[in-house]
């Protein structure tokens, strides 16, 4: 396929089948429910609205005050192409992102993936939470996302408390 017209014909065929709409609706409902669950269970955390994306990624932030005060945020991300849930450390802007990316890179932190560049990248640090989500067990999936995110946050806060003078 080379043209937008060909892509649109294929898109229409897939929409006519009806599966994409049902799957997308189910995924968005799950992410909304996950966000509400975390917001209610951790009222001391800042929880943003949902960024629905362009079927590339869908995410919301879930950040403790200690990171928010540094202009950092934690993003819980569903990456559509790889079909994985990830957790990212991100900055509120490119200047903040660059500062903390350099700090973490220079700190030789090997526990989580550090992107090789921040040009065109939204994350400072990344971690796969769920490699193959099982949407037939939403409680189990929520538990995996929640516990993995909390561990990631704990590790980030611990690292920054030892390496950042702010």
C-alpha positions in Angstrom: 0.0 0.0 0.0 1.4 3.3 -1.0 -1.4 5.9 -1.0 -3.7 7.3 1.7 -6.6 6.2 -0.5 -5.4 2.5 -0.3 -4.9 2.8 3.4 -8.4 4.3 3.8 -10.0 1.4 1.8 -8.3 -1.1 4.0 -9.3 0.8 7.1 -12.9 0.9 6.0 -12.8 -2.9 5.3 -11.5 -3.5 8.8 -14.1 -1.1 10.4 -16.9 -2.9 8.5 -15.9 -6.1 10.3 -16.5 -4.4 13.6 -13.7 -5.9 15.6 -11.5 -2.9 15.8 -14.1 -0.7 17.3 -15.0 -3.3 20.0 -11.4 -3.9 20.8 -10.5 -0.2 20.9 -13.6 0.6 23.1 -12.6 -2.3 25.5 -9.0 -1.0 25.7 -10.0 2.6 26.3 -12.6 1.5 29.0 -9.9 -0.6 30.7 -7.4 2.3 30.7 -10.1 4.7 32.1 -10.9 2.2 34.8 -7.2 1.7 35.6 -6.8 5.5 35.9 -9.8 5.8 38.3 -8.6 2.8 40.3 -5.1 4.4 40.9 -6.6 7.9 41.5 -8.9 6.6 44.2 -6.4 4.3 45.8 -3.5 6.8 45.8 -5.2 10.2 46.4 -1.8 11.8 47.3 -0.6 11.2 43.7 -1.2 13.5 40.8 -3.2 11.6 38.1 -3.7 13.4 34.8 -6.4 12.9 32.2 -5.9 10.3 29.5 -4.0 11.1 26.3 -5.7 8.8 23.7 -3.1 9.2 21.0 -3.3 8.3 17.4 -3.3 4.5 17.9 0.4 4.8 18.7 0.2 5.2 22.4 -2.4 5.9 25.1 -1.3 7.1 28.5 -1.9 9.0 31.7 0.5 10.3 34.3 0.6 8.9 37.8 3.1 10.9 39.8 4.0 11.4 43.4 4.6 14.9 44.7 8.4 14.3 45.0 8.7 13.9 41.3 6.1 16.5 40.4 8.2 19.0 42.4 11.1 18.2 40.1 8.9 18.8 37.0 9.0 15.0 36.3 6.1 12.7 35.8 5.5 9.0 35.6 3.5 7.9 32.5 1.6 4.6 32.4 1.6 3.9 28.7 -0.1 1.3 26.4 2.0 1.1 23.3 -0.3 0.0 20.5 2.3 -1.3 18.0 4.1 -3.6 20.5 0.8 -4.3 22.5 2.6 -3.7 25.8 2.0 -1.7 29.0 5.0 0.3 29.9 5.9 2.9 32.6 8.0 5.9 31.6 9.8 8.7 33.5 9.2 11.9 31.6 9.9 15.6 32.0 7.4 18.4 31.9 9.4 20.0 29.0 12.5 19.2 26.9 14.9 21.1 29.2 13.9 19.1 32.2 13.9 15.9 30.2 17.4 16.6 29.0 18.7 17.4 32.5 17.4 14.2 34.0 18.3 12.0 31.0 21.9 13.2 31.4 21.8 12.7 35.2 20.5 9.1 34.8 22.9 8.3 32.0 25.9 9.6 33.9 24.8 7.7 36.9 25.2 4.4 35.0 21.8 3.2 36.1 21.3 -0.2 34.4 18.1 -1.3 36.0 15.8 0.3 33.4 16.0 1.1 29.7 17.5 4.6 29.0 16.8 5.7 25.4 20.0 6.3 23.4 18.7 9.8 22.6 15.9 12.1 23.7 15.5 13.6 20.2 12.0 12.7 19.2 11.5 10.6 22.3 9.1 11.4 25.1 10.8 9.3 27.9 13.8 9.7 30.1 13.6 6.1 31.3 11.4 3.2 30.3 10.3 -0.2 31.7 7.9 -2.8 30.3 5.3 -3.6 32.9 3.3 -6.2 31.0 4.7 -7.9 27.9 1.5 -9.8 26.9 -1.5 -8.3 28.6 -4.3 -10.8 29.4 -7.5 -8.9 29.0 -9.5 -11.8 30.2 -8.2 -11.1 33.7 -8.5 -7.4 34.2 -7.9 -7.6 38.0 -4.7 -9.5 37.5 -3.6 -7.0 34.7 -4.4 -4.1 37.0 -2.3 -5.7 39.8 0.6 -6.1 37.5 0.5 -2.5 36.2 0.0 -1.1 39.6 2.7 -3.0 41.4 5.2 -2.6 38.6 4.5 1.2 38.4 4.9 1.6 42.2 8.3 -0.3 42.1 9.5 1.8 39.2 8.5 5.0 41.1 10.2 3.8 44.2 13.4 3.1 42.3 13.3 6.4 40.5 12.7 8.4 43.7 15.5 6.4 45.5 18.0 7.0 42.6 17.2 10.8 42.5 17.5 11.1 46.2 21.1 9.9 45.9 22.1 11.7 42.7 20.1 14.9 42.4 20.7 17.9 44.5 17.2 19.4 44.0 
